[in-house]
Amino acid sequence: MFEVREEEERKPRCFLVGEPLNDLKELSGLATTAGMEIAGLLTLSRLEIKPAYGMGSGKAEEIKELSKEAEADCIIFDFDLDPTKQRNWEKLTKIPCFDRQELIIRIFAQRARTKEAVLQVELARLSYSLPRLAHSYGDLSRQRGGSYGSKGSGETQLELDQRQVRSKINQVKKELLEVSKNRNTQRKKRSQIPVPECALVGYTNAGKSSLLNALTGAKSFVEDELFATLDPLTRKLKLKDGNGILLTDTVGFIKNLPHSLIDAFKSTLSAARDADLLLIVIDSSDSQALEQYKTVMEVLKETGADISKSLIILNKWDKKRESVSEGELLLNFPEAIKVSAKEETGFEELFLRISRKLFGMQENYEIPLEEAEIVQLIRTKGIILKEEWKDNSVELLARLPENERERFSKYRR
């Protein structure tokens, strides 16, 4: 009985294969997050363009034997496998073989909670699996039947399944469109209340959820693993000067994120695209911090976000750095704000910079009475702290966001 229970609780064992100069650290993290156990790793010395396996048959045999010795239940490649190569690998090894993209989609499927996230993952899974249906079938003969003038003696089972998947994709897209409309309606309602919106964005496991919790007292799910958060969470944040903002935690980015997931998660990532200010969170203790920042910027550009409206936050400043020095980080990010969500340090500077970016500094303005309509315009675009109407002018003490200051510069005193 004990042995049976132990077998039931056994995690799937995976053998990881990486391209040259890849330490497989991130793929190991992804596999662990997916609930797997690492049976073995191999980093290739070179990657060849071969039609069968993406490498020579000798290297493929070697990987087969290594995975067998390690008692692996599957092989995961840290580079893309097209459907034909995936089929060849599974024929060779007699165990499931898949790539980084499929692993990420599996993790997303495990973590999705809200209806929107579930639909988005389903769309990504279906889009990814459609060209791979063929590798699930052998040489299937044509079905008997079929009406005159349609498809000869009938469709193959593969063709039927492909049609069903395409139909399901269209259905999921329609449901997502409906959910997206509801999200846009909620956003329009929020936009009627002049509260700026900020989005926490960054590489997966950079500490965005921990930062949201520390800043707002939220109870967002936090775990030291990749993709701990999939569903966006918005909370109110009161700044030290009394102004309030809405702060949204978004899904973490990762290099080589499947395009099917980028497309599927466009509505979720709209929080980043439509934000008044992006707070780009970097794990300053990670040896790959600079590369991760580049990935984040690439994904933001793909989603159409305005990266000019952003602040860079170096999180986990309290932790020991691996191979990136403090000097190197500050050289690359001279304007960055150094914080620790765990120790709750650096928040005063963060609040000040957010406030200045969104609301500007306190400044005096003098508006001629004949241009009194400017007063209402400033009230709409910024915050009027003091207002005094005189014989020939209106004197204001006001704050305007950086992108609006130049517009009213001639009235500044």
N, C-alpha and C positions, 0 to 999 in steps of 0.2 A: 504493500500500500504506500509506504514511504517513497519507494522508487518511482511509482506512478506520479505522485504529487510533485516530486522533484522534476520529472520530465515535463509536466504540464507548465511549471514555472520557468523552464529553461528559455532564455532569450535566444532569438535567431542569431546565428553566428555569420558574420560577413567578412569576406576577404576584399580588401581595398586595393585598387590599382590606380596609380597616378601618373601623369605625364612628367617629362623631365623637369628637374629643379622644383618639384612639388613635395613639400614635407608631409602632405596629407593630414595636417593638423585640423583644417577646417572640415574636410570630408569625414574625419573621425568624429568630430563634434556633431555633424549632421546625423551620422549613423547612430551615435549614442542618443541623440535627441529623439530619433525614430524608434528607440527602444531595442536597439541591436547591440550585440557584443562583438568587439573587434577580434576576429580570429587570426588575422595576419595582414601585412601590408607589403606592397611592392611598388617602388618608384622606378619607372622605365628610364633607361639611359638615352633612348631616342624613340620617337614616334614616327612610324613610316606610313605612307599612304598605300595601303594594301587593300584590295577589294574584299577579301574574306573577313579579316579580323581587325584591320587597322594597324596590323603589325605582322611580322613574319610568322609562319606556321610553327617554327621552332619555339619562339617566345610564347606563342599561344599555348602550346603543349606544356611548357614550363609552368605557366600560370595555372593551367588545369591541374597539374600534379601538386603544386604548392597549396592550392585551395583544398584539394582532396586530403593532403596530409594534415592540414589545419582543421579538418572536419567542418569546413564552411558550408553553410546552408545556401549562400548566394554570393555572387561576385558583383561589386559595385565599382564602376569606372568613373574617374573624376574628369572625364571629357565626354562629349556627345557620342552616342552610339546611334547610327541610323538603323531603321528597322531590319535591313538585311544583315548587318553585322550582329545585331542583337540575336537574330534567329540562328546565325552561324555559331555564336558563342554558346547558346543554350543547347544546340545539337552536340557540340563538342564536350561540354562539361556536364550535361544532364542535370544542371541546377539552374535556378533563375539567375539571369544576368541583366543588369540595367545600369543606367547612368545617373549622374548627379541630378539632372533635371527631374527624373522620375522620383528620386529620393526626396527632393524638396517638395514635390507635389504630394507625396505620401505624408510628409510631416504636416503640411498645410491641411490635409484632409483630417488628420488626427486632432489638430488644434482648433479648427473652425467651430465657432459656437453660434453666432448670429445667423439669421436666415441669409443675409447678404453674403457673408463670408462662405457659408456652405455652398451657395449657388456659384460663387466665383471659383471656388476650388473645383466644383463639379465641371464647370465650363473648361477650366484648364486641363483637367484630367481627360475629358472627352476629346478635346482638341489634340492633346498629346497622343492619345491611344489610337485615334482614327487611322493614321498611316501604319500603325503597328498591328492592326487586327490580323493581317495576313500571316504573321509569324505564329498565330495560334492555330493555324489549320495546316493540314497536310494536303495531299492531292485529292481534293474533293471532286467527285463527279457531279455533273449537272443534275439538278432535281428534275424529276419528270413533271409534266404539266406545263402550264403557261398558255395564255390565250393566243389565238392566231394574230400574227403581225406584231407581237410584243417583243419577247426576248428569246426567240427560238424555243428550245425545250424547257426553258425556265431559268431562274437565277440560281447562282451558287449560294451556299449558306453564307459565304463571305460577303457577297454583294447584298444579301438581305440584312446582315448585321451592320454593314457600312451605312445602309440606308436608315436603319434604326438609330444609329449613333448620330448621323446628320440631323435626323428629326429631333432627337433629344437635345442636340446643341441649339437648334432654333428655339425649342421650347424654353430652355434655360436662359437664353438671351432675352426672350420676351419677359420672363419673370424678373430678370435682373434689371431690365429697362423700367419695369413697374416700381421696383424697390428704389432705383435711382431717382425716379420722379418724386417719390415720397421724401427721399433725402434732400432733393433740391427744394421741395416745398418747405421742409423744416429749416433749411439754410436761409431761404427768403424771409421766413418769419423772424429768424435771428438777426438778419441784416437790417430789419426795421428798427432794431434796438442798437444804437451806435456803440457796440462793444467790440473792440478789435479782437481778431482771432490769430492765435499763434499755434504753429504746429511743430511738435518735437519730431525731428527726422534724424536718421542715422543708420549706421550699419547694425545688423542684428547683434544683440547682446552688448550694445554700447552703454546701456544703463538708462534708457529713455523712460521706462516704466518706473524705475526707482526714483528718477528725478521728478516725475509727475507726482508720485506719492509724497515725496519729501516737500515739494513746493506747495501742494494743495491739500494734503491730508487724504488724498484718494486712496482707494484700496485696489489698485490695479494689480493683476497677477504678475508676480516677479519670481523669476527662476534663473539660475546661472546656467542657461543653455540657450541654444539658437532658436529663434522664432517663438519666444515665450508669449509674445503678444501678437495676435492677428487682427482682432477687432478693435477699431479706433475707439478711444474713450476720451470724452471732453469734460473738463472741470473748470470751474471759475477760480481765478487767481487774483487776489487783492495785492496790488503793489504798495510799496511803502509810502508813496505820495498820495494814496487814496484812490488812484485810478484802478479800474478792474479790467481784466482781459479774460478771454476764453482760451484754455490751453488744451490741445489735443495730442494724445499719444498715437503714433502711427506704426504700421507694420515695419519691421526692420528690413533693410536692404541687404543684398548679398551679391557677390560677383557671380557672373553667368546666371543671373536669375532668369528662369525660363520665360521667353517672350509671351507664352500663353498665360503666364501668371501676371506679367506686367499689364497685358491687355485686359485680363479678367479683373484685376484689382484697380483699374483706373478710377472707378467711382469711390473706392475706399481712399485711394491716394489723392482724391480731389481735395481732401483736407489740407494737403501740402500745396496743391496747385492754387487753391483759392485763399490761402492764408495771407493775412496782412504782414506777417513776419514769420520767417523760418528760423527755428532754433536748431542748428545742425550740431548734433551731439557726437563727439568723438571719444572713444575709449583711449585715453592717453597712456594707459599702461600696456596696451597691446603692441606687440612688435610690428604688426602690419598696419598700424594706425594711418600712415600716409597713403598706403594703397587702398585702404578701406574708404578713406575720404574721397579718393578719385572715383571709386565705384558709386558712392552716394551721389556725387555730382552728376555722373552719367545717367543714373536712374531719374534724378530730378529733372534733368533736361528732357528725357524721354517722356515724362509725364506733363511737360509744359509748365513747370513751376518757375516762378521768377526768382532766380538765385541772387539777384541784386538786393532783394529785401531779406537779408539774413544776418544772423549772428552765429559765430562759431563758439561752441562750448567744449572745453577740454575737461571731460568728466573723469572720475576716478583719479584725481590729482594726488590723492593721499596714498595710492598704491605704488609699489616699487615698479619702476619701468624695466622692461626686458632688454630690448636692443635699441630702442629709440630714446635718445637722451632728451632731457628737458630743453636744453639749448637748441636741439634740432627741431623740436616741436614749436618752440617760440619763434624760431627763425622762419618756419613755414606758416605759422599762424600768429603773427605779431599782435593782432587785435583780439585774439581769443580771450574768453573769460574762463579762468581756472576754477573749477568747482569740484566738490565731492558730495554726491547724493547721500552716501552712507554717513559721512561726518557732518553733513549739512553746512559746509563751508563754501564761501565765495558767493553766497546768495545775495548779499547787499549789493555787490558790484553787478550781479546779473539783473536784479530788479532795476537798478539805475540805468543800465544800458538798454534794457527793454523799454523802459519809460521814455528815454531820450529818443530811441528809434521810432517809437509809435506816436508819442505825444510832443516831442521836441523839448527845448529848454524854455524856461520862463523868460519872456521878452516883452518889451513895451512897444505898443503900436499907436500911432496917431492917425485917425481917419477923418478927412475933411467931411463936413456935414453933407455937402452935395454928393458925396460918395457913400452915404450911410448904409447902402445895401451891402457894402463890403463887411460890415459888422456881422450880419447874419451869415455871410459866406464863411467868415472865420469861425463863427460859432458851429457851423456845420462841419467844417474840416478839422477843427481842433477843439481846444477848451479855453473858454474865457474865464479867467480867475478874478478879474476886477474890471469894472466897466464904469466910466464916468463921462457923462455928456456935458460938454461945455458950449460956449456961445458959437464957436466956429468949427469945432471938431469933437470927435469922440476918442477919449484916451482909453486904451485897453492894456491890461496885463494878461497875456495869453500864451498858450503853448500850441505850436503847430508841428505835425510830424515832419521829418526831414525832407520828404518828397514834396511838401507844400510850402516850405519856408521861402524859397526863391520867388514864388508867385506873388508873395505879399511883401517882398523885401523893401520896396519903396516907401512903405508905411512904417517901417521899423525905426525906432528912435533909441 
